[in-house]
Every structure is written in structure tokens, then in C-alpha cells.
Amino acid sequence: MLLKILLPFRVFSVTEHVARLVVQTNSGSLGFLPNRLDCVASMVPGILEYETAASGASYLAVDRGILVKKGRELVVSVRQAVGGVDLGELEKAVTHDFLHIDERERTMRSAMAKLESSFIRRYAEFYHE
């Protein structure tokens, strides 16, 4: 299979001859083999594992995203990905970096919602005067 890992602004990696892939979803781990039917899966922050005959098992820490399998092509689109370090470091990256960023995003979105509602309320008051 051909595995493409895409980030918002660049291609993280393209790997050919992938024998298997395992990703984390809302429902748990999901494995992909070459003859699996085409599908789409929503991914959660976790460890992505894939295997090739040439390099063996490889691991990446990935943030939320989506995986699309069509034919022999796997396309993984995620917000962030980290590779090239040992498995323990990848787990730390997932728990510290990706999940911590999610908490900051929630706080930021809450603050933005308050600003937007305040702006709308003041605009409505100004319009009725």
C-alpha cells in the first residue's frame, strides 16, 4: 500500500510498500491490510504504527485527523505528527503536546465565543438606540 501522511501545510511523509497500518480511533485501534475494503476513519491523538518489508515497524505520534483508504492508497490527514524518536518519547508527545494543545484550544474558543456574544449584544443595543 502507499501511505501518505499530510499536515495542514505540507506533506509529512510518503511511504511505499506498507504491509499494514494501525491507527487509534474513537472506537479503539483499527488495523488496515492491503485487501481491506475502502473506508474512512476519524482518528484521535495517539500512536500510528505501520510496517514495511524494508524498514520493519515504524511509529509516529499523530494528532486528531482522518484516514481515507481507497484501493491500495492510505491517506492520513492530521494536524500534527512527530516521528523519528523512540516509542516512549512518542507517547510523551501525545499526552503532553497534543492533548495539552486541545485544552488550550478549548479555552481559546470559549474566550472567543464570549467576545463574539458580547460584540453582538452591544451591536444590537447600539442598533436599537
Helices and strands as residue ranges (DSSP letters): E 2-7, E 10-15, E 18-25, E 28-32, E 39-43, E 46-52, E 56-62, E 65-70, E 73-78, E 81-83, H 87-92, I 93-98, H 99-128
